[in-house]
Amino acid sequence: MTTQMRTAILPSNSRSDPDAHCRLAVIVGTACLLAGCSGTAQTKDPRAAAAKRTPEVGYVVVRPGTAPLVTELTGRTAAYQTSEVRPQITGLIQRRLFTEGSLVRAGQTLYQIDSSLYRASGDQARANLASAEAAAAAARIRADRFKPLAEIEAVSKQDYTDAQAQARQAQASVAQARAALRTAQINLRFTSVPAPISGRIGRSLFTQGALVTSNQTEPLAVIQRLDPIYVDIKQSAAELLALRRSLARGGAMPTQSPVRLKLEDGSDYGLTGTVEFTEVTVDEATGTVTLRARFPNPQNLLLPGMFVRASFAQSVADNVYLVPQQGVARDAKGNASVLVVGAGNKVEQRAVTADRAQGANWVVSSGLKPGDKVITEGTVNAKPGKPVKPVPAGSPQRIAPPANGKRGG
């Protein structure tokens, strides 16, 4: 403020008063201070500056590619082989020759049935065979003797014919006796009950001294082979039909991928398996089709009847885009959309088809073009039709230092 202005402000009768000069200085200083603060607030208002600044967004450039269509289904384990140990003869169990729950080998004797009656039957069949052989030898010699006599008509031809028939009947009796002996020997061998397959045997359902028969309903024990082991996976017929239609249209390609398991406690089964085949009929009660996978089970961790979840890729989708999940938004009806950096760095909204997720990405099958810049960072500030400042996703944020080294307040 100039000296002329101060002179004009002061009244004529107080120009020489020192107190008046002090009061005037206070008033002028206060006015300057107020004016300075008001100017600073107008020039450094953060909300006004943010309104004028173009929002910065991060984008990813999408390219078409392939993505496995991973399916997760429920299933139950089943033994690779199951065999019921059954008696083939009637008799009393004398001994049980295995430990319940242990591993047994094919051909290993599991039970010993009383064999005394079958040994006697074998001896009788052997004696009958010897008798039949002796009778057959006599009949054959008699027929041989009648042959030259019949030629010189020393005996009638009818007698010679009867002798030949008796020789053949005796030979047939020998064959019958030999078959009876083999039957007795087989029955005697059945008194030792062997293991039909190798595997882990369960509890014995019959004890020593129990009477067993060849036509009983209950088995003596059950053997199961658990390494490898089957997993029967259930898939709805509708899902399988959609998959086959997709393969027929060429939108997907078949694949043979490993199958992974999650156990009942949520943990992962470390080993992978392969799908062996798909059942050719649909279960009328559940409307599902069974897929059977085979898994190695060296530690016998998987037991028959366990509930598991299997995940595997049944096909590979072609010409799809993998978009990070934070870049895909959905409305109240579940329709998916993305924000794309368009011409002039203006935001465009695109409706897309994203039916499934793969890891941290959505698999987008339609709605995008090669080279599109999909906004994945700063989507809150990106509005359709508004300009943005696009930078590659993951770029470090640049914060400018305050002007004159002062903090804005």
Secondary structure, DSSP 8 states (H G I E B T S, - for coil): --HHHHHHHS-GGGTT-HHHHHHHHHHHHHHHHHHHHHHHHHHS-HHHHHHHS--EEEEEE---EEEEEEEEEEEEEEEEEEEEE--SS-EEEEEE-S-TT-EE-TT-EEEEE--HHHHHHHHHHHHHHHHHHHHHHHHHHHHHHHHHHHHTTSS-HHHHHHHHHHHHHHHHHHHHHHHHHHHHHHHHHTTEEE-SS-EEE---SS-TT-EE-TT-SS-SEEEEEEEEEEEEEEEEHHHHHHHHHHHHHTSEEE----EEEE-TTS-EEEEEEEEEEE-SS--TTT-EEEEEEEE--TT--S-TT-EEEEEEEEEEEEEEEEEEGGGEEE-TT--EEEEEE-GGGBEEEEEEEEEEEETTEEEEEES--TT-EEEEESTTT--TTSB-EEEETT--------GGG----
